[in-house]
């Protein structure tokens, strides 16, 4: 048996191939796991737990089916779906994780994160992140009319794409000092995260940083079992 970790699927109605790949992954792979971890950006945009879309229904039902098969699901918020809340967790049977969470399986211990908080060189984004995680701001946002939230989310995506096209690649990657700091804080020698869309296993002086990939031409999954960690990819067709 194994524990599976994925991130950055960016599910949306405009990406039906990725949605289908996720639903197949749940039915064919995750159903055999000891647990499934989703480390942020499951959705391209999540405007609130009252989302009535067919996509939201499909995802919640898929996760409920996992729970019915005794596979627990754990979800972290990402920068695209930071409004995921208690109602979604109830309706999907998933458990919401903190932004920094320690996991231990088969004798292996690691810190899991979405990873956006590690990109400290991106000053503009970190300013937005602090604002968007403010409980008062978040409460006000999710209580706006649904149509308005959908418009705001669409506008954010356009602005983000435009801003990122003008940023140096290094700015949008993690800061090594931030990585060292958070690993020291939690006393771990393995850090697992997504967000940067740069799948790789980085060997560090203090251990290892494993980066999950985004789902595009390929899907990415980290498998943890008694032998250790294995970062795998598979074609999405």
C-alpha positions as CSV (number, residue, x, y, z in Angstrom):
1,X,0.0,0.0,0.0
2,X,1.0,3.6,-0.4
3,X,0.0,7.2,0.2
4,X,-0.5,9.4,-2.8
5,X,0.0,13.2,-3.1
6,X,-1.0,15.4,-6.0
7,X,-1.3,19.2,-6.5
8,X,-1.9,21.9,-9.1
9,X,-4.6,20.1,-11.2
10,X,-6.3,23.5,-11.9
11,X,-9.6,21.8,-12.6
12,X,-12.0,23.9,-14.6
13,X,-14.8,23.3,-17.2
14,X,-12.5,24.6,-19.8
15,X,-10.1,21.7,-19.2
16,X,-12.3,18.6,-19.6
17,X,-9.3,16.4,-20.4
18,X,-7.8,17.2,-17.1
19,X,-11.1,16.7,-15.2
20,X,-11.5,13.3,-16.9
21,X,-7.9,12.4,-16.0
22,X,-8.5,13.3,-12.3
23,X,-11.7,11.3,-12.1
24,X,-10.0,8.3,-13.7
25,X,-7.1,8.7,-11.3
26,X,-9.4,8.6,-8.3
27,X,-11.2,5.5,-9.5
28,X,-8.2,3.5,-10.8
29,X,-5.3,4.6,-8.6
30,X,-6.3,6.5,-5.5
31,X,-9.0,4.0,-4.5
32,X,-6.1,1.5,-3.7
33,X,-4.2,4.0,-1.6
34,X,-4.0,4.3,2.2
35,X,-4.7,8.1,1.8
36,X,-4.8,10.8,-0.8
37,X,-3.3,14.3,-0.2
38,X,-4.2,17.2,-2.5
39,X,-1.6,20.0,-1.8
40,X,-3.5,23.0,-3.2
41,X,-4.9,24.3,-6.5
42,X,-7.2,21.4,-7.0
43,X,-9.3,24.0,-8.9
44,X,-8.3,26.7,-11.3
45,X,-10.6,29.0,-9.3
46,X,-12.9,28.3,-6.3
47,X,-15.3,31.1,-5.7
48,X,-16.9,29.6,-2.6
49,X,-18.4,26.4,-1.2
50,X,-21.8,27.4,-2.7
51,X,-20.5,26.8,-6.2
52,X,-23.4,25.0,-7.9
53,X,-21.4,23.8,-11.0
54,X,-21.4,20.3,-12.4
55,X,-17.6,20.3,-11.9
56,X,-17.9,20.9,-8.2
57,X,-20.5,18.1,-7.9
58,X,-18.3,15.7,-9.9
59,X,-15.2,16.4,-7.7
60,X,-17.1,16.1,-4.4
61,X,-18.8,12.9,-5.5
62,X,-15.4,11.4,-6.5
63,X,-13.9,12.2,-3.2
64,X,-17.0,10.9,-1.3
65,X,-16.5,7.6,-3.2
66,X,-13.0,7.4,-2.0
67,X,-14.2,7.9,1.6
68,X,-16.7,5.1,1.1
69,X,-13.8,2.9,0.1
70,X,-12.0,3.8,3.4
71,X,-9.5,6.1,1.7
72,X,-9.2,9.3,3.6
73,X,-8.7,12.5,1.6
74,X,-6.7,15.5,2.9
75,X,-6.7,18.9,1.2
76,X,-4.6,22.0,1.5
77,X,-5.7,25.4,0.1
78,X,-3.7,26.8,-2.8
79,X,-3.4,30.2,-4.3
80,X,-6.2,29.5,-6.7
81,X,-8.6,27.8,-4.3
82,X,-7.9,29.6,-1.0
83,X,-11.7,30.0,-0.3
84,X,-12.2,26.2,0.1
85,X,-14.0,25.9,3.4
86,X,-16.0,23.7,5.8
87,X,-19.0,23.1,3.6
88,X,-16.8,21.7,0.7
89,X,-15.1,19.4,3.2
90,X,-18.4,18.1,4.6
91,X,-19.8,17.5,1.1
92,X,-16.7,15.8,-0.1
93,X,-15.8,13.9,3.0
94,X,-12.3,15.5,2.9
95,X,-10.3,17.0,5.8
96,X,-8.8,20.5,5.5
97,X,-5.1,20.7,6.4
98,X,-3.2,23.7,7.7
99,X,-0.9,25.6,5.4
100,X,2.0,23.7,6.9
101,X,1.3,20.1,8.0
102,X,3.5,17.3,9.2
103,X,2.7,13.8,7.8
104,X,4.2,10.5,9.0
105,X,3.8,7.2,7.1
106,X,5.7,3.9,7.0
107,X,8.5,5.4,9.1
108,X,8.9,8.5,6.9
109,X,8.2,12.0,8.1
110,X,7.7,15.1,5.9
111,X,6.4,18.6,5.9
112,X,3.7,19.2,3.2
113,X,2.7,22.7,1.9
114,X,1.2,24.2,-1.2
115,X,4.4,26.1,-1.7
116,X,3.3,29.7,-2.5
117,X,4.4,31.0,0.8
118,X,8.0,30.0,0.0
119,X,8.1,32.3,-3.1
120,X,9.1,35.2,-0.9
121,X,11.0,37.0,-3.8
122,X,7.6,37.7,-5.4
123,X,6.8,40.6,-3.2
124,X,3.6,41.6,-5.0
125,X,2.1,38.1,-4.7
126,X,3.1,37.8,-1.0
127,X,1.3,41.1,-0.3
128,X,-1.9,39.7,-2.0
129,X,-1.5,36.4,-0.1
130,X,-1.4,38.1,3.3
131,X,-4.5,40.1,2.4
132,X,-6.4,37.1,1.0
133,X,-5.7,34.9,4.1
134,X,-7.0,37.6,6.5
135,X,-10.1,36.0,8.1
136,X,-12.1,39.2,7.8
137,X,-11.3,39.7,4.1
138,X,-12.0,36.0,3.5
139,X,-15.4,36.2,5.2
140,X,-16.4,39.3,3.3
141,X,-15.3,37.7,0.0
142,X,-17.2,34.5,0.3
143,X,-20.4,36.4,1.3
144,X,-20.5,38.4,-1.9
145,X,-23.1,37.4,-4.5
146,X,-22.0,34.4,-6.5
147,X,-22.0,36.2,-9.8
148,X,-19.8,38.9,-8.4
149,X,-17.3,36.4,-7.0
150,X,-17.2,34.6,-10.4
151,X,-16.3,37.9,-12.0
152,X,-13.7,38.8,-9.4
153,X,-12.1,35.3,-9.9
154,X,-12.0,35.7,-13.6
155,X,-10.4,39.2,-13.3
156,X,-7.8,37.9,-10.8
157,X,-6.8,35.2,-13.3
158,X,-6.4,37.7,-16.1
159,X,-4.3,40.0,-13.9
160,X,-2.2,37.1,-12.6
161,X,-1.4,35.9,-16.1
162,X,-0.4,39.4,-17.2
163,X,1.7,40.0,-14.1
164,X,3.5,36.6,-14.3
165,X,4.4,37.1,-18.0
166,X,6.5,40.1,-16.9
167,X,8.2,38.5,-14.0
168,X,11.6,36.8,-14.0
169,X,11.4,33.1,-13.7
170,X,13.5,33.0,-10.6
171,X,11.1,35.4,-8.8
172,X,8.3,32.9,-9.0
173,X,10.4,30.0,-7.6
174,X,10.9,29.3,-4.0
175,X,13.5,31.2,-1.9
176,X,16.2,28.9,-0.5
177,X,16.2,30.8,2.8
178,X,12.5,30.4,3.2
179,X,12.9,26.7,2.5
180,X,15.6,26.3,5.1
181,X,13.6,28.4,7.6
182,X,10.4,26.3,7.4
183,X,12.3,23.0,7.5
184,X,14.1,24.1,10.6
185,X,10.9,25.4,12.2
186,X,9.3,21.9,11.9
187,X,12.5,19.9,12.4
188,X,12.1,17.9,9.1
189,X,14.5,16.8,6.5
190,X,11.9,16.3,3.8
191,X,9.7,19.1,2.4
192,X,7.0,18.3,-0.2
193,X,5.2,21.0,-2.1
194,X,3.6,22.1,-5.4
195,X,2.8,25.5,-6.8
196,X,5.9,26.3,-8.9
197,X,5.0,23.7,-11.6
198,X,8.6,22.6,-11.6
199,X,8.6,18.9,-10.7
200,X,11.9,17.7,-9.3
201,X,13.6,16.1,-6.3
202,X,16.1,18.6,-4.9
203,X,18.9,17.3,-2.7
204,X,19.6,19.7,0.1
205,X,22.3,19.9,2.7
206,X,19.6,19.3,5.3
207,X,17.6,16.7,3.3
208,X,15.4,16.8,0.3
209,X,12.8,19.1,-1.3
210,X,10.3,17.3,-3.5
211,X,8.3,19.4,-5.9
212,X,5.0,18.0,-7.4
213,X,4.2,18.9,-11.0
214,X,1.0,20.5,-12.4
215,X,-1.4,18.4,-14.5
216,X,-1.1,19.4,-18.2
217,X,0.3,17.1,-20.8
218,X,1.3,14.8,-17.9
219,X,-0.2,14.1,-14.5
220,X,2.1,14.0,-11.5
221,X,1.9,12.0,-8.3
222,X,4.2,11.4,-5.3
223,X,4.0,7.9,-4.0
224,X,5.1,7.2,-0.4
225,X,5.5,3.6,0.8
226,X,7.7,1.6,3.0
227,X,10.6,2.0,0.5
228,X,10.5,5.8,0.6
229,X,9.3,8.5,-1.9
230,X,8.8,8.1,-5.6
231,X,7.8,11.0,-7.9
232,X,5.9,9.7,-10.9
233,X,4.4,11.1,-14.0
234,X,1.9,9.7,-16.5
235,X,0.6,10.9,-19.9
236,X,-2.8,12.6,-20.0
237,X,-4.6,11.7,-23.2
